[in-house]
Amino acid sequence: GAFAAHETYSQQDILDIIQYARLRAIRVLPEFDSPAHVYAWGKGIPELLTSCWSDGKPNQFVPNLHADMENMDPSSNYTFEFLAEFFQEIKDLFVDNYLHLGMDEALYQCWQSNPDIASFMKHLGLAAGDYVGLEQYYDERLLTIVKNMDRKSVIWEDPINNGANISRSTLIQLWKDYNLAPALFEPWPTYMKSALTAGYHVIFSSCWYLNKINYGQDWKNLYTCDPASINATEEELSHILGGEACTWTEYIDENNLLQTAWPRAAAVAERLWSPANITSTDDAAFRLDQHRCRLIRQGIPAAPISPGFCHDDYNTDNSGVHQLQLLQDPQDGLSLPTAESGSVRDSQKPIVG
C-alpha cells in the first residue's frame, strides 16, 4: 500500500498520465498482481485473502513460512466477484488492449496450512497437495474474467514454470535468470526455450533489470543480451514479441530513479530496435554517450557511462549552473503503435517491429 495518504493515484491522475504518454506515442499498461503480493489488499478487504493457520488457529504469522494472511482466497466466489468489478473499473480507465495480471511468486505455504483450502481442493477434484492445480484454477478464472472484458492478458512466467496449463492466448513475460538469483534460477535461455516450445508468445525482461547495478560499464551486459540468440526454430522465434527493461523500486525513489534507468535503458532499446548484426559495444558506446548528453540537455539527470563530460552541451548562465531546458509538448493527434506480433529476425531486422 501507499506509505502516506497523498502517495496514491486518483482516477484523474491516471487519465493525465495516459494522456501525457499518448502524446509521446507511449502506451501505459497497468499491472495488478495476484494471487500473491496482495497483503496490502487484505488490509482494506481481509475477506479477499487466505487465512494462514498454525497450531489449529487461523490468522497466524509464522516467521520464515507465512504471514497471518497471504494469497487471494481461491475458494471464495467473493474473490472473483470483487476482481470482476475491480478490473471493469480498470478497463474503463486504461485504454490499452492489454492488462498485466502479475501471477508471479505464488508461494503455497499459506494455502497448505488452511483446512478450508484443503476441503475446497477436494471439492474441485484436485489431489491432496496439488497446489499447482489450485494456482491454475485461480489463474484461469481471472484470465477468463479479463477475456470476457475483451482485453488480453500478460502474466509473469511463474505459473508455467510451476507446471500450470495456462491458455496459449496469454502473453508470458520472462524475468528469471541465473544472474538474478544463482541459487534459485537457471540461465534465461532455459525458460525462454520452454515457453516457446509450449507455444506461448513472450515478452523478454530476464537480463534487463535496471535496478540490478554493477560497478563500471554494466550497460554492455544489457546491450549484448539478445533474446533471439537462443537455439530455436524460426516459428518459435516469431513468438518473441519484444522486451521490456524493468526498474523495481525497493531501493529507488524520485531521487535516483532517472539516474538508475538512463541511459542504460537506451542500451536495451538499441538492442531491441537494431538489426541483429549491430553488436559492437565500442560503436554503441559513442552513441550512448551522445544520447546521455542529449538527455542532460533536456534536464534529465542521466548517469555517465564512462569518465568524461558533455563538453559544451551544457547550457549555463553566468554562474555556471546548469539550466533546465524543457521540450515543448508534441502536437496532439499521434497514433499509437499496435504491434502485437513479432517476426523472425535476420541480420537486417530488429527484434521489435
Order of alpha helices (4+ residues) and beta strands (2+ residues): alpha-beta-alpha-beta-beta-alpha-beta-alpha-alpha-alpha-beta-alpha-beta-alpha-beta-alpha-alpha-beta-alpha-alpha-alpha
